Amino acid sequence: MILLRWALLIAGAVVVVIFQTSASSSFPLFNVAPQLALILLCCWAIVRPPRETLVLAPLVGIGLGLLAYQGMPESVAALAPIGLASLTWRSWKQSHVNTSVAIDWTATILLTGAATILHFAAHAIAVELSTTGVNWLDALRTVMPRNALGNMLLAAVAFWFVWFPNANHRQSSARSRSAGYS
């Protein structure tokens, strides 16, 4: 069963990467293509266990590096903070037993905004080091805020598609812990 779950996770990541590289530019939001892989990784980091995010983030980065016009090291490095955020969030949640879904939802939106800014900065630095003539100040002023806003808006919706399938598991595990079973 565990092998099947990991196979489905990896297959899902491949599908998201393929969709991100081939079709997401056809659906611009605020005149910028959304970063669906980044959005889903942020949702996954808040809802699911950190080890899944720590495996999926580099795989998605490698996939984006192979299929998109961006370097593989930059793609992996740009998504790495999501794994760190997942570990940090999980340790915070363990110390605060009764957290609401609203807190998870808000954390997902904020993580998506921060990850979008870090992702943009990592690629801006890489492109600036390898090419000349790119006006990054103009891109910081126009593209990055629209991209962050669009990604955060999509994350607010995508969170529920990740959270709802995991809601029954959470409720049953919370009941078993409260009943003295662990």
Backbone as a chain_set.jsonl record, in Angstrom:
{"seq": "MILLRWALLIAGAVVVVIFQTSASSSFPLFNVAPQLALILLCCWAIVRPPRETLVLAPLVGIGLGLLAYQGMPESVAALAPIGLASLTWRSWKQSHVNTSVAIDWTATILLTGAATILHFAAHAIAVELSTTGVNWLDALRTVMPRNALGNMLLAAVAFWFVWFPNANHRQSSARSRSAGYS", "coords": {"N": [[0.814, -1.193, 0.0], [1.943, 1.236, 0.753], [3.897, 1.515, -1.196], [2.301, 1.842, -3.451], [1.072, 4.287, -2.841], [3.299, 6.029, -2.916], [4.02, 5.69, -5.579], [1.78, 6.79, -6.844], [1.989, 9.438, -5.877], [4.384, 10.293, -7.081], [3.722, 9.949, -9.782], [1.627, 11.791, -9.927], [3.082, 14.139, -9.434], [4.655, 14.207, -11.734], [2.676, 14.589, -13.673], [1.724, 17.137, -12.919], [4.038, 18.673, -13.335], [4.376, 18.34, -16.105], [1.993, 19.526, -17.018], [2.431, 22.1, -16.013], [4.661, 22.949, -17.51], [3.744, 22.768, -20.121], [1.078, 23.7, -20.511], [0.238, 25.665, -18.667], [0.823, 28.304, -19.273], [-1.134, 28.987, -20.997], [-3.262, 29.738, -19.506], [-3.317, 32.437, -18.207], [-3.055, 34.415, -15.229], [-3.693, 37.48, -14.019], [-2.143, 38.376, -16.13], [0.114, 36.794, -16.018], [1.643, 33.619, -16.077], [0.525, 31.086, -13.933], [2.255, 29.303, -11.307], [1.826, 26.262, -11.011], [2.992, 23.911, -10.011], [4.557, 24.83, -7.876], [2.535, 25.922, -6.273], [0.964, 23.647, -5.606], [2.908, 22.16, -4.248], [3.306, 23.802, -2.024], [0.782, 23.648, -0.808], [0.777, 20.925, -0.254], [2.897, 20.784, 1.52], [1.905, 21.923, 3.842], [-0.336, 20.383, 4.512], [0.236, 17.575, 4.335], [2.534, 14.96, 5.529], [5.96, 15.908, 6.284], [8.005, 14.338, 5.055], [7.018, 13.515, 2.602], [6.842, 15.913, 1.193], [9.532, 16.585, 1.217], [10.562, 14.709, -0.512], [9.091, 15.128, -2.852], [9.569, 17.844, -3.59], [12.338, 18.16, -4.581], [12.112, 16.368, -6.754], [10.118, 17.548, -8.351], [11.45, 19.934, -8.892], [13.616, 18.951, -10.411], [12.19, 17.902, -12.572], [10.995, 20.269, -13.6], [13.332, 21.6, -14.274], [14.279, 19.966, -16.307], [12.226, 20.005, -18.266], [11.352, 22.644, -18.629], [12.379, 25.962, -19.616], [14.519, 26.566, -17.789], [17.203, 26.412, -15.478], [18.265, 23.322, -14.004], [19.597, 23.179, -11.424], [18.826, 25.669, -10.359], [16.066, 25.401, -10.288], [15.658, 23.308, -8.459], [16.876, 24.419, -6.188], [15.24, 26.64, -5.853], [12.848, 25.537, -5.024], [13.502, 24.265, -2.688], [13.21, 25.675, -0.158], [10.53, 25.158, 0.474], [10.418, 22.563, 1.455], [11.836, 22.913, 3.856], [10.074, 24.667, 5.118], [7.932, 22.945, 5.433], [8.902, 21.093, 7.324], [9.302, 22.841, 9.484], [6.693, 23.779, 9.894], [5.367, 21.4, 10.623], [6.641, 20.77, 13.052], [5.838, 22.975, 14.55], [3.063, 22.573, 14.587], [2.908, 20.23, 16.069], [3.572, 21.117, 18.59], [1.475, 22.777, 19.122], [-1.387, 21.572, 19.685], [-4.205, 21.808, 19.137], [-5.004, 23.095, 16.401], [-6.631, 25.086, 13.991], [-8.361, 24.619, 10.848], [-8.412, 26.959, 9.46], [-6.04, 28.202, 10.191], [-4.16, 26.519, 8.97], [-4.912, 26.968, 6.312], [-4.382, 29.72, 6.006], [-1.627, 29.677, 6.501], [-0.801, 28.219, 4.278], [-1.381, 29.985, 2.172], [0.313, 32.145, 2.82], [2.809, 30.842, 2.77], [2.891, 30.171, 0.067], [3.038, 32.708, -1.12], [5.536, 33.611, -0.093], [7.217, 31.575, -1.084], [6.896, 31.976, -3.825], [8.113, 34.469, -4.182], [10.753, 33.843, -3.369], [11.326, 31.894, -5.289], [11.199, 33.393, -7.647], [13.32, 35.169, -7.116], [15.527, 33.394, -7.003], [15.647, 32.455, -9.642], [15.983, 34.889, -10.954], [18.495, 35.718, -10.065], [20.084, 33.646, -11.111], [19.673, 33.952, -13.894], [20.609, 36.535, -14.231], [23.299, 36.193, -13.653], [24.07, 34.609, -15.777], [23.33, 35.836, -18.175], [23.007, 38.975, -19.955], [21.429, 42.191, -20.024], [18.841, 41.941, -19.026], [16.147, 43.452, -17.492], [15.768, 43.524, -14.337], [14.778, 45.081, -12.294], [12.488, 46.221, -13.35], [11.034, 43.875, -13.772], [10.77, 43.005, -11.129], [9.071, 44.95, -10.212], [6.771, 44.683, -11.783], [6.151, 41.982, -12.765], [6.681, 40.087, -10.657], [5.004, 40.849, -8.335], [2.402, 40.446, -9.429], [2.547, 37.764, -10.11], [2.965, 36.584, -7.579], [0.577, 37.346, -6.294], [-1.36, 36.077, -7.932], [-0.571, 33.376, -7.636], [-0.998, 33.056, -4.882], [-3.739, 33.418, -4.743], [-4.665, 31.222, -6.252], [-3.628, 29.22, -4.605], [-5.226, 29.502, -2.367], [-7.539, 28.31, -3.218], [-6.682, 25.784, -4.177], [-5.753, 24.574, -1.875], [-7.946, 23.382, -0.576], [-8.498, 21.218, -2.201], [-6.418, 19.567, -1.606], [-6.629, 19.319, 1.125], [-9.254, 18.277, 1.784], [-9.333, 15.435, 0.973], [-7.717, 14.445, 2.994], [-9.006, 14.97, 5.34], [-10.763, 13.113, 6.672], [-8.951, 11.205, 7.612], [-7.495, 12.747, 9.431], [-9.474, 13.423, 11.331], [-10.197, 10.903, 12.343], [-7.744, 10.046, 13.399], [-7.351, 12.009, 15.323], [-9.491, 11.473, 17.021], [-8.761, 8.926, 17.905], [-6.425, 9.476, 19.306], [-7.438, 11.095, 21.301], [-9.019, 9.325, 22.657], [-7.284, 7.814, 24.017], [-5.814, 6.028, 22.594], [-2.835, 5.4, 20.864]], "CA": [[0.0, 0.0, 0.0], [2.835, 2.387, 0.806], [4.514, 1.614, -2.516], [1.287, 2.389, -4.352], [0.911, 5.705, -2.524], [4.453, 6.76, -3.438], [3.933, 5.679, -7.044], [0.766, 7.784, -7.207], [2.533, 10.768, -5.614], [5.37, 10.622, -8.116], [2.983, 10.111, -11.035], [0.935, 13.079, -9.832], [4.081, 15.198, -9.597], [5.015, 14.246, -13.154], [1.55, 15.206, -14.396], [1.716, 18.568, -12.603], [5.181, 19.286, -14.024], [4.074, 18.381, -17.544], [0.983, 20.562, -17.222], [3.081, 23.388, -15.742], [5.549, 23.344, -18.601], [3.122, 22.774, -21.447], [-0.231, 24.332, -20.672], [-0.141, 26.704, -17.703], [0.928, 29.63, -19.887], [-2.383, 29.234, -21.723], [-4.248, 30.206, -18.541], [-2.669, 33.467, -17.383], [-3.781, 35.062, -14.154], [-3.063, 38.795, -13.919], [-1.199, 38.416, -17.254], [1.3, 35.994, -15.692], [1.32, 32.191, -15.957], [0.672, 30.611, -12.546], [3.219, 28.224, -11.068], [0.993, 25.233, -10.383], [3.821, 22.978, -9.242], [4.902, 25.508, -6.633], [1.306, 26.043, -5.485], [0.609, 22.337, -5.054], [3.914, 21.793, -3.25], [3.032, 24.569, -0.805], [-0.392, 23.023, -0.172], [1.203, 19.612, 0.23], [3.797, 20.988, 2.652], [1.136, 22.256, 5.037], [-1.34, 19.364, 4.832], [0.766, 16.214, 4.396], [3.776, 14.814, 6.298], [7.116, 16.55, 5.65], [8.85, 13.466, 4.222], [6.484, 13.521, 1.234], [7.269, 17.172, 0.573], [10.984, 16.539, 1.031], [10.824, 13.883, -1.693], [8.456, 15.701, -4.037], [10.138, 19.136, -3.994], [13.451, 18.011, -5.526], [11.656, 15.715, -7.987], [9.447, 18.569, -9.158], [12.504, 20.834, -9.37], [14.336, 18.272, -11.498], [11.279, 17.86, -13.713], [10.904, 21.605, -14.185], [14.622, 21.899, -14.892], [14.412, 19.203, -17.551], [11.204, 20.301, -19.265], [11.149, 24.077, -18.832], [13.582, 26.7, -19.984], [15.166, 27.045, -16.585], [18.231, 25.474, -15.08], [17.862, 22.343, -13.001], [20.008, 23.558, -10.062], [18.005, 26.788, -9.882], [14.716, 24.904, -10.007], [15.691, 22.544, -7.21], [17.17, 25.365, -5.103], [14.096, 27.538, -5.662], [11.776, 24.81, -4.335], [14.016, 23.703, -1.437], [12.628, 26.258, 1.071], [9.223, 24.585, 0.775], [10.686, 21.427, 2.332], [12.176, 23.459, 5.177], [8.826, 25.184, 5.694], [7.128, 21.788, 5.826], [9.446, 20.596, 8.596], [9.035, 23.848, 10.509], [5.256, 23.794, 10.174], [5.002, 20.177, 11.33], [7.082, 20.871, 14.445], [4.981, 23.95, 15.21], [1.752, 21.961, 14.806], [3.009, 19.24, 17.14], [3.586, 21.82, 19.874], [0.15, 23.393, 19.265], [-2.21, 20.424, 19.321], [-5.501, 22.175, 18.578], [-4.957, 24.153, 15.403], [-7.806, 25.032, 13.129], [-8.138, 24.545, 9.406], [-8.164, 28.329, 9.007], [-4.613, 28.472, 10.37], [-3.494, 25.801, 7.878], [-5.235, 27.659, 5.064], [-3.619, 30.969, 6.005], [-0.209, 29.325, 6.361], [-0.584, 27.819, 2.884], [-1.373, 31.193, 1.344], [1.542, 32.888, 3.12], [3.935, 30.062, 2.254], [2.888, 30.299, -1.385], [3.574, 34.032, -1.443], [6.974, 33.633, 0.19], [7.899, 30.671, -2.016], [6.894, 32.608, -5.144], [9.142, 35.514, -4.164], [12.059, 33.169, -3.354], [11.482, 31.236, -6.587], [11.516, 34.458, -8.597], [14.659, 35.671, -6.807], [16.531, 32.393, -7.39], [15.784, 32.465, -11.103], [16.51, 36.194, -11.361], [19.941, 35.702, -9.821], [20.698, 32.727, -12.067], [19.652, 34.546, -15.229], [21.483, 37.711, -14.201], [24.684, 35.729, -13.704], [24.387, 33.942, -17.038], [23.038, 36.676, -19.334], [22.98, 40.415, -19.71], [20.355, 42.891, -20.705], [17.531, 41.704, -18.44], [15.798, 44.513, -16.562], [15.151, 42.859, -13.203], [14.015, 46.032, -11.492], [11.156, 46.305, -13.956], [10.361, 42.602, -13.507], [10.408, 43.016, -9.715], [7.969, 45.883, -10.033], [5.565, 44.325, -12.529], [5.849, 40.556, -12.893], [6.686, 39.352, -9.399], [3.794, 41.029, -7.504], [1.25, 39.804, -10.062], [2.743, 36.316, -9.993], [2.728, 36.214, -6.182], [-0.847, 37.495, -6.017], [-2.067, 35.007, -8.634], [-0.268, 32.094, -6.986], [-1.661, 33.013, -3.575], [-5.167, 33.242, -4.999], [-4.865, 29.821, -6.63], [-3.337, 28.38, -3.434], [-6.385, 29.568, -1.488], [-8.511, 27.343, -3.737], [-6.06, 24.458, -4.285], [-5.603, 24.017, -0.532], [-9.093, 22.544, -0.239], [-8.389, 19.974, -2.961], [-5.446, 18.733, -0.907], [-7.056, 19.125, 2.507], [-10.449, 17.442, 1.927], [-9.06, 13.985, 1.003], [-7.007, 14.098, 4.221], [-9.795, 15.38, 6.501], [-11.233, 11.934, 7.406], [-7.808, 10.617, 8.304], [-7.179, 13.601, 10.563], [-10.493, 13.316, 12.361], [-10.126, 9.595, 12.992], [-6.535, 9.969, 14.214], [-7.558, 12.865, 16.481], [-10.378, 10.758, 17.938], [-8.052, 7.818, 18.543], [-5.509, 10.016, 20.295], [-8.18, 11.597, 22.438], [-9.593, 8.192, 23.376], [-6.228, 7.123, 24.725], [-5.097, 5.124, 21.701], [-1.818, 6.114, 20.095]], "C": [[0.858, 1.257, 0.0], [3.503, 2.592, -0.549], [3.547, 2.22, -3.531], [1.091, 3.883, -4.109], [2.067, 6.529, -3.086], [4.448, 6.785, -4.958], [2.911, 6.702, -7.536], [1.252, 9.21, -6.971], [3.503, 11.195, -6.708], [4.694, 10.803, -9.464], [2.218, 11.433, -11.051], [1.888, 14.247, -10.012], [4.501, 15.333, -11.059], [3.916, 14.917, -13.974], [1.516, 16.712, -14.156], [2.861, 19.279, -13.324], [4.915, 19.386, -15.523], [3.027, 19.456, -17.837], [1.583, 21.949, -17.025], [3.905, 23.853, -16.933], [4.851, 23.456, -19.945], [1.875, 23.631, -21.54], [-0.517, 25.488, -19.731], [-0.034, 28.108, -18.287], [-0.316, 29.974, -20.702], [-3.484, 29.775, -20.817], [-3.64, 31.28, -17.642], [-3.625, 34.042, -16.337], [-3.035, 36.359, -13.86], [-1.939, 38.945, -14.949], [0.116, 37.696, -16.971], [0.851, 34.545, -15.553], [1.513, 31.746, -14.51], [1.669, 29.458, -12.47], [2.508, 27.12, -10.29], [1.806, 24.257, -9.545], [4.189, 23.574, -7.893], [3.686, 25.604, -5.716], [0.947, 24.709, -4.832], [1.632, 21.847, -4.035], [3.691, 22.538, -1.94], [1.823, 23.998, -0.066], [-0.005, 21.696, 0.461], [2.06, 19.753, 1.485], [3.038, 21.265, 3.943], [0.241, 21.095, 5.471], [-0.724, 17.996, 5.112], [2.055, 16.157, 5.219], [4.982, 15.388, 5.541], [7.93, 15.632, 4.743], [8.328, 13.409, 2.789], [6.903, 14.786, 0.502], [8.764, 17.159, 0.299], [11.393, 15.653, -0.146], [10.289, 14.567, -2.954], [9.114, 16.999, -4.507], [11.349, 18.985, -4.917], [13.038, 17.335, -6.83], [10.958, 16.702, -8.915], [10.472, 19.552, -9.711], [13.303, 20.234, -10.515], [13.464, 18.226, -12.746], [11.14, 19.208, -14.391], [12.208, 21.998, -14.862], [14.808, 21.18, -16.213], [13.453, 19.674, -18.637], [11.006, 21.783, -19.552], [12.466, 24.728, -19.234], [14.172, 27.364, -18.75], [16.175, 25.993, -16.149], [17.753, 24.532, -13.99], [18.341, 22.731, -11.596], [19.164, 24.701, -9.495], [16.607, 26.321, -9.509], [14.673, 24.144, -8.688], [15.936, 23.486, -6.029], [15.993, 26.285, -4.816], [12.963, 26.857, -4.914], [12.214, 24.245, -2.986], [13.43, 24.36, -0.179], [11.252, 25.708, 1.434], [9.377, 23.368, 1.681], [11.039, 21.869, 3.743], [10.931, 23.999, 5.873], [7.935, 24.046, 6.167], [7.598, 21.229, 7.164], [9.147, 21.556, 9.742], [7.559, 23.857, 10.9], [4.831, 22.565, 10.975], [5.439, 20.246, 12.791], [6.253, 21.895, 15.209], [3.625, 23.333, 15.536], [1.793, 20.921, 15.92], [3.041, 19.904, 18.51], [2.265, 22.53, 20.154], [-0.886, 22.381, 18.78], [-3.502, 20.832, 18.627], [-5.363, 23.366, 17.629], [-6.135, 23.982, 14.462], [-7.396, 24.938, 11.666], [-7.828, 25.931, 8.857], [-6.689, 28.696, 9.146], [-3.814, 27.76, 9.278], [-3.697, 26.516, 6.548], [-4.432, 28.955, 4.94], [-2.128, 30.691, 5.829], [0.12, 28.912, 4.931], [-0.498, 29.037, 1.979], [-0.091, 31.986, 1.57], [2.782, 32.16, 2.611], [4.025, 30.181, 0.735], [3.438, 31.654, -1.814], [5.075, 34.117, -1.233], [7.748, 32.752, -0.781], [7.944, 31.261, -3.424], [7.979, 33.673, -5.228], [10.529, 34.89, -4.184], [12.347, 32.482, -4.689], [11.873, 32.263, -7.648], [12.935, 34.967, -8.373], [15.743, 34.685, -7.228], [16.733, 32.384, -8.9], [16.321, 33.797, -11.612], [18.017, 36.241, -11.178], [20.643, 34.817, -10.838], [20.744, 33.321, -13.471], [20.563, 35.759, -15.288], [22.951, 37.302, -14.284], [25.05, 35.151, -15.069], [24.124, 34.791, -18.281], [23.135, 38.141, -18.951], [21.769, 41.006, -20.414], [18.974, 42.646, -20.151], [17.275, 42.8, -17.403], [15.033, 43.923, -15.38], [14.389, 43.809, -12.305], [12.6, 46.188, -12.033], [10.364, 45.028, -13.696], [9.94, 42.509, -12.04], [9.18, 43.886, -9.466], [6.681, 45.402, -10.67], [5.214, 42.84, -12.445], [5.724, 39.865, -11.537], [5.45, 39.616, -8.531], [2.553, 40.367, -8.105], [1.338, 38.295, -9.957], [2.457, 35.854, -8.569], [1.24, 36.292, -5.845], [-1.669, 36.384, -6.685], [-1.828, 33.65, -8.008], [-0.956, 31.971, -5.634], [-3.166, 32.805, -3.736], [-5.483, 31.795, -5.383], [-4.592, 28.873, -5.455], [-4.509, 28.377, -2.464], [-7.457, 28.578, -1.923], [-7.927, 25.933, -3.726], [-5.888, 23.787, -2.933], [-6.722, 23.036, -0.209], [-9.065, 21.23, -0.998], [-7.357, 19.033, -2.355], [-5.949, 18.398, 0.484], [-8.231, 18.155, 2.637], [-10.157, 15.938, 1.88], [-8.358, 13.526, 2.28], [-7.819, 14.398, 5.47], [-10.284, 14.18, 7.311], [-10.122, 11.294, 8.201], [-7.459, 11.432, 9.546], [-8.189, 13.442, 11.684], [-10.419, 11.979, 13.078], [-8.87, 9.47, 13.841], [-6.657, 10.871, 15.438], [-8.464, 12.181, 17.5], [-9.621, 9.636, 18.643], [-7.049, 8.321, 19.564], [-6.265, 10.491, 21.523], [-8.8, 10.468, 23.255], [-8.528, 7.392, 24.112], [-5.457, 6.145, 23.865], [-4.03, 5.928, 20.974], [-0.991, 5.202, 19.327]], "O": [[0.535, 2.233, -0.677], [3.657, 3.728, -0.999], [3.948, 3.023, -4.373], [0.959, 4.657, -5.057], [1.852, 7.595, -3.662], [4.828, 7.787, -5.564], [3.146, 7.397, -8.524], [0.965, 10.1, -7.771], [3.445, 12.323, -7.198], [5.049, 11.71, -10.216], [2.169, 12.113, -12.076], [1.55, 15.235, -10.663], [4.681, 16.443, -11.559], [4.2, 15.718, -14.865], [1.301, 17.481, -15.093], [2.672, 20.369, -13.864], [5.203, 20.414, -16.137], [3.164, 20.21, -18.8], [1.28, 22.871, -17.783], [3.847, 25.021, -17.317], [5.326, 24.175, -20.825], [1.642, 24.243, -22.582], [-1.457, 26.242, -19.984], [-0.735, 29.014, -17.836], [-0.522, 31.135, -21.057], [-4.524, 30.221, -21.301], [-3.466, 31.056, -16.444], [-4.833, 34.135, -16.55], [-1.862, 36.326, -13.489], [-0.912, 39.565, -14.672], [1.123, 37.968, -17.624], [-0.201, 34.272, -14.976], [2.563, 32.005, -13.922], [1.89, 28.739, -13.444], [2.584, 27.06, -9.063], [1.357, 23.825, -8.484], [4.136, 22.884, -6.874], [3.801, 25.387, -4.51], [0.66, 24.658, -3.636], [1.266, 21.189, -3.061], [3.868, 21.968, -0.863], [1.839, 23.879, 1.159], [-0.415, 21.387, 1.58], [1.962, 18.94, 2.404], [3.488, 20.88, 5.022], [0.079, 20.851, 6.667], [-1.141, 17.325, 6.056], [2.61, 17.199, 5.567], [5.021, 15.358, 4.311], [8.495, 16.099, 3.754], [9.117, 13.269, 1.854], [7.275, 14.738, -0.67], [9.216, 17.662, -0.73], [12.469, 15.84, -0.713], [10.952, 14.582, -3.991], [9.208, 17.232, -5.712], [11.384, 19.634, -5.962], [13.549, 17.68, -7.895], [11.183, 16.69, -10.126], [10.378, 19.961, -10.869], [13.63, 20.926, -11.479], [13.942, 18.48, -13.851], [11.164, 19.291, -15.619], [12.196, 22.654, -15.903], [15.422, 21.716, -17.136], [13.828, 19.737, -19.807], [10.531, 22.137, -20.631], [13.526, 24.104, -19.19], [14.302, 28.587, -18.691], [16.001, 24.807, -16.433], [16.932, 24.904, -13.152], [17.561, 22.625, -10.65], [18.829, 24.709, -8.31], [16.031, 26.789, -8.528], [13.75, 24.322, -7.894], [15.283, 23.368, -4.992], [15.769, 26.668, -3.668], [12.188, 27.529, -4.233], [11.372, 23.788, -2.213], [13.172, 23.652, 0.794], [10.849, 25.787, 2.595], [8.561, 23.159, 2.578], [10.589, 21.264, 4.717], [10.755, 23.81, 7.076], [7.259, 24.168, 7.188], [6.783, 20.926, 8.035], [8.784, 21.131, 10.838], [7.218, 23.932, 12.08], [4.026, 22.675, 11.901], [4.694, 19.827, 13.678], [5.989, 21.707, 16.397], [3.092, 23.539, 16.627], [0.809, 20.751, 16.64], [2.585, 19.317, 19.491], [1.969, 22.851, 21.305], [-1.218, 22.346, 17.595], [-3.856, 20.238, 17.608], [-5.584, 24.511, 18.025], [-6.571, 22.866, 14.18], [-6.238, 25.152, 11.308], [-7.069, 26.065, 7.898], [-6.149, 29.422, 8.311], [-2.885, 28.342, 8.718], [-2.764, 26.65, 5.757], [-3.871, 29.243, 3.883], [-1.448, 31.398, 5.085], [1.2, 29.221, 4.428], [0.371, 29.106, 1.111], [0.527, 32.449, 0.611], [3.7, 32.787, 2.082], [5.121, 30.28, 0.183], [4.217, 31.739, -2.763], [5.803, 34.629, -2.084], [8.819, 33.138, -1.252], [8.926, 31.069, -4.141], [8.684, 33.768, -6.232], [11.397, 35.346, -4.928], [13.483, 32.49, -5.162], [12.776, 32.022, -8.45], [13.676, 35.174, -9.334], [16.775, 35.097, -7.758], [17.865, 32.314, -9.379], [17.046, 33.826, -12.606], [18.736, 36.748, -12.04], [21.686, 35.194, -11.372], [21.756, 33.201, -14.161], [21.225, 35.984, -16.301], [23.754, 37.989, -14.916], [26.212, 35.199, -15.472], [24.654, 34.483, -19.348], [23.318, 38.492, -17.786], [21.171, 40.382, -21.291], [17.998, 43.101, -20.747], [18.111, 43.038, -16.532], [13.806, 43.83, -15.409], [13.451, 43.397, -11.623], [11.637, 46.276, -11.271], [9.164, 45.084, -13.429], [8.865, 41.989, -11.74], [8.354, 43.579, -8.606], [5.599, 45.682, -10.153], [4.09, 42.49, -12.088], [4.76, 39.136, -11.299], [4.881, 38.651, -8.02], [1.743, 39.793, -7.378], [0.331, 37.62, -9.741], [1.782, 34.844, -8.37], [0.705, 35.402, -5.184], [-2.57, 35.819, -6.065], [-2.758, 32.857, -7.859], [-1.443, 30.898, -5.281], [-3.786, 32.094, -2.946], [-6.453, 31.215, -4.895], [-5.25, 27.841, -5.327], [-4.767, 27.368, -1.807], [-8.203, 28.063, -1.089], [-8.6, 24.989, -3.313], [-5.878, 22.559, -2.849], [-6.474, 21.978, 0.369], [-9.557, 20.22, -0.493], [-7.422, 17.823, -2.573], [-5.714, 17.292, 0.973], [-8.212, 17.291, 3.514], [-10.708, 15.21, 2.706], [-8.4, 12.342, 2.614], [-7.358, 14.104, 6.573], [-10.226, 14.223, 8.54], [-10.328, 10.882, 9.343], [-7.16, 10.866, 10.597], [-7.816, 13.338, 12.853], [-10.564, 11.926, 14.3], [-8.912, 8.85, 14.904], [-6.12, 10.539, 16.494], [-8.238, 12.293, 18.705], [-9.812, 9.414, 19.839], [-6.835, 7.671, 20.587], [-5.803, 10.319, 22.65], [-9.077, 10.652, 24.441], [-8.842, 6.396, 24.764], [-4.534, 5.492, 24.353], [-4.304, 7.036, 20.513], [-0.082, 5.639, 18.621]]}, "num_chains": 1, "name": "protein.A"}
